[in-house]
């Protein structure tokens, strides 16, 4: 079975369709030979006996009520042949337009004289050499007078042939119709798949690609997803290109400054008035370079971040916030930091990634805040709010995408790093415009066990 599955998996859809066709034809042929034809034979035999008894019983009933009809010479038409047998003379008198052959009459006579009433079958070969089964029965209607009903094998063969042809034709018609519908359906699946394959190959080769599949099923959803993916890839490529240009420009300026100041100092010239001030300029631009390189390294490292932390919440977020504020408050001393934090709030994850998250959120808030930054910390929730200008609504949905550079932003990497860390540890993050500024919220929904523990803690 496993080998068959592997073999089928390596076939194309067209080859699978051909294999399915051969399988259906084989199963259908076996069905006809093993199931349908034996059922038709059984039904034919039962129908012969039913028809024989139906005619015979009616004649017995009629002759019992009208005994004089026994001597009637009017022939009866029908598929069942009937004769009157007179035991004392050993002769047969036909009631049907056709007569029973002499050989059959002799066999019937033997059965009557043996005193064994019932249904009997006579098997013989017809003129064409084919075997035929004739069925007969007899009943004594008066002393020494017997009614014999006989159904020739030709009727059975005709009936069986007609029933077989009709049954096979009907079955073949139904199977053919279903098979045609299946082929149409599979073709409707193969064609869009080939279009999507061509579409993805063009994307891979960086060629112009257009996909137009008007479907409203899962294939249509997949086509729409591929189209959206193509647009998103193009957008990200544009942003990456812009980011590389911005990084190149941003790196070029400090490098040129450091180089020119270093050459000037080497020549005994101090561009900024004194040696100390000129060296400070070099250090400032070196710090800028370091920050840019660190952001790129951090983003690359976050690509491979895994949740290797022990199960449960063990990281003290208040301690993380304390360390971040200690290093960032001095950047803009005029900004007031307001903390609304609960005690002993634990988050899941490692300290270093979460510290980067808090640093990026507060650093982002410092760039936009006018007077105040508010930090709110509750179980399962962290909010960083600033009272700066609001974010354009069309940018809120893409703010955490890589290389999405905001107003006065740098590389568009900080919030992307935030998103990757947060989602790795099972949390969610979003940005929201509020009445007095902008807030970034990180949260996760507590489990039922955690919710029960929180209610118990409040109750205590």
TAUR-V780102 format. One record per backbone hydrogen bond with DSSP energy under -1.0 kcal/mol. NH is the residue of the N-H (numbers start at 1). CO is the residue of the C=O. E is the energy in kcal/mol with one decimal. If there is no record, write none. Layout:
{{NH:CO:E} {NH:CO:E}}
This chain:
{{5:1:-2.4} {6:2:-2.5} {7:3:-2.7} {8:4:-2.7} {9:5:-2.3} {10:6:-1.1} {11:8:-1.3} {16:12:-2.5} {17:13:-2.3} {18:14:-2.2} {19:15:-2.5} {20:16:-2.6} {21:17:-2.3} {22:18:-2.4} {23:19:-2.3} {24:20:-2.6} {25:21:-2.6} {26:22:-2.4} {27:23:-2.7} {28:24:-2.7} {29:25:-2.5} {30:26:-2.4} {31:27:-2.3} {32:28:-2.2} {33:29:-2.4} {34:30:-3.1} {35:31:-2.0} {36:31:-2.7} {37:32:-2.7} {39:35:-1.9} {40:36:-2.5} {41:37:-2.5} {42:38:-2.4} {43:39:-2.7} {44:40:-2.7} {45:41:-2.5} {46:42:-2.4} {47:43:-2.4} {48:44:-2.4} {49:45:-2.2} {50:46:-2.5} {51:47:-2.8} {52:48:-2.7} {53:49:-2.7} {54:50:-2.5} {55:51:-2.2} {56:52:-2.5} {57:53:-3.0} {58:54:-1.6} {59:55:-2.0} {60:56:-2.6} {61:57:-2.4} {62:58:-2.3} {63:59:-3.0} {64:60:-2.0} {65:61:-1.4} {66:62:-2.2} {69:66:-1.8} {70:67:-2.0} {71:68:-1.2} {72:69:-1.3} {76:95:-4.8} {81:150:-3.6} {83:148:-2.4} {84:93:-3.1} {85:146:-2.9} {86:91:-2.7} {87:144:-3.0} {90:86:-2.2} {91:86:-1.1} {93:84:-2.6} {95:82:-3.7} {96:82:-1.2} {97:76:-1.2} {105:101:-2.3} {106:102:-2.2} {107:103:-1.9} {108:104:-2.7} {109:105:-2.6} {110:106:-2.0} {111:107:-1.8} {112:108:-2.5} {113:109:-2.7} {114:110:-1.6} {115:112:-1.4} {116:111:-1.5} {120:136:-2.4} {122:134:-3.4} {124:132:-2.2} {126:130:-2.8} {129:126:-1.7} {132:124:-3.2} {134:122:-3.0} {135:151:-2.0} {136:120:-2.2} {137:149:-2.1} {139:147:-2.0} {141:145:-1.7} {142:145:-1.5} {145:142:-2.5} {146:85:-2.6} {147:139:-3.3} {148:83:-3.1} {149:137:-2.7} {150:81:-3.7} {151:135:-3.4} {157:153:-2.5} {158:154:-2.5} {159:155:-3.1} {160:156:-3.4} {161:157:-2.8} {162:158:-2.5} {163:159:-2.6} {164:160:-3.1} {165:161:-2.6} {166:162:-2.4} {167:163:-2.8} {168:164:-3.1} {169:165:-2.9} {170:166:-2.5} {171:167:-2.7} {172:168:-3.4} {173:169:-2.6} {174:170:-2.5} {175:171:-3.0} {176:172:-2.9} {177:173:-2.5} {178:174:-2.8} {179:175:-2.7} {180:176:-2.8} {181:177:-2.5} {182:178:-2.5} {183:179:-2.8} {184:180:-2.7} {185:181:-2.5} {186:182:-3.0} {187:183:-2.7} {188:184:-2.2} {189:185:-1.0} {190:186:-3.1} {191:187:-2.4} {193:189:-1.6} {194:190:-2.5} {195:191:-2.1} {196:192:-2.6} {197:193:-2.3} {198:194:-2.5} {199:195:-2.4} {200:196:-2.6} {201:197:-2.2} {202:198:-2.0} {203:199:-2.0} {204:200:-2.6} {205:201:-2.0} {206:203:-1.5} {207:202:-3.3} {215:213:-1.4} {221:217:-2.4} {222:218:-2.4} {223:219:-2.6} {224:220:-2.5} {225:221:-2.4} {226:222:-2.5} {227:223:-2.3} {228:224:-2.8} {229:225:-2.6} {230:226:-2.4} {231:227:-2.3} {232:228:-2.8} {233:229:-2.9} {234:230:-2.5} {235:231:-2.5} {236:232:-3.0} {237:233:-2.8} {238:234:-2.3} {239:235:-2.5} {240:236:-3.1} {241:237:-2.6} {242:238:-2.7} {243:239:-3.1} {244:240:-3.1} {245:241:-2.3} {246:242:-2.9} {247:243:-3.6} {248:244:-2.8} {249:245:-2.5} {250:246:-3.5} {251:247:-3.1} {252:248:-2.1} {253:249:-1.8} {254:250:-1.1} {255:251:-2.0} {256:252:-2.7} {257:253:-2.5} {258:254:-3.1} {259:255:-2.6} {260:256:-2.7} {261:257:-3.0} {262:258:-2.4} {263:259:-2.5} {264:260:-2.3} {265:261:-2.7} {266:262:-2.3} {267:263:-1.6} {268:265:-1.6} {269:264:-3.3} {273:270:-1.9} {278:274:-2.2} {279:275:-2.6} {280:276:-2.0} {281:277:-1.7} {282:278:-1.8} {283:279:-2.7} {284:280:-2.6} {285:281:-2.3} {286:282:-2.1} {287:283:-2.4} {288:284:-1.8} {289:285:-2.1} {290:286:-2.5} {291:287:-2.6} {292:288:-2.2} {293:289:-2.6} {294:290:-2.7} {295:291:-2.1} {296:292:-1.9} {297:293:-2.4} {298:294:-2.8} {299:295:-2.4} {300:296:-2.1} {301:297:-2.3} {302:298:-2.4} {304:301:-1.4} {305:302:-1.2} {308:306:-1.5} {314:347:-1.1} {315:347:-2.6} {317:345:-2.2} {320:316:-1.3} {321:317:-2.5} {322:318:-2.3} {323:319:-1.9} {324:320:-2.0} {325:321:-2.7} {326:322:-1.9} {328:324:-1.8} {329:325:-2.3} {331:328:-1.6} {335:332:-1.9} {336:371:-3.1} {338:373:-2.9} {340:375:-3.3} {342:377:-2.6} {347:315:-2.5} {354:350:-1.4} {355:351:-2.6} {356:352:-2.0} {357:353:-2.0} {358:354:-2.5} {359:355:-2.7} {360:356:-2.6} {361:357:-2.3} {362:358:-2.6} {363:359:-3.0} {364:360:-2.3} {365:361:-2.1} {366:362:-2.5} {367:363:-1.2} {369:365:-2.8} {373:336:-2.8} {374:385:-2.7} {375:338:-3.3} {376:383:-2.8} {377:340:-2.2} {378:381:-2.4} {381:378:-2.3} {382:442:-2.8} {383:376:-3.0} {384:440:-2.4} {385:374:-3.1} {386:438:-2.6} {387:372:-1.5} {395:392:-1.8} {401:398:-1.5} {403:412:-1.2} {404:401:-1.6} {405:403:-1.1} {409:406:-2.3} {417:413:-2.3} {418:414:-1.9} {419:415:-2.3} {420:416:-2.0} {421:417:-2.3} {422:418:-2.5} {423:419:-2.4} {424:420:-1.7} {425:421:-1.6} {426:423:-1.2} {427:422:-2.7} {428:443:-3.0} {430:441:-1.8} {432:439:-2.2} {434:437:-2.4} {437:434:-1.5} {438:386:-2.3} {439:432:-2.4} {440:384:-2.6} {441:430:-2.5} {442:382:-3.2} {443:428:-2.1} {444:380:-1.5} {451:447:-2.8} {452:448:-2.2} {453:449:-2.0} {454:450:-2.3} {455:451:-2.2} {456:452:-2.2} {457:453:-2.1} {458:454:-2.3} {459:455:-2.2} {460:456:-2.1}}
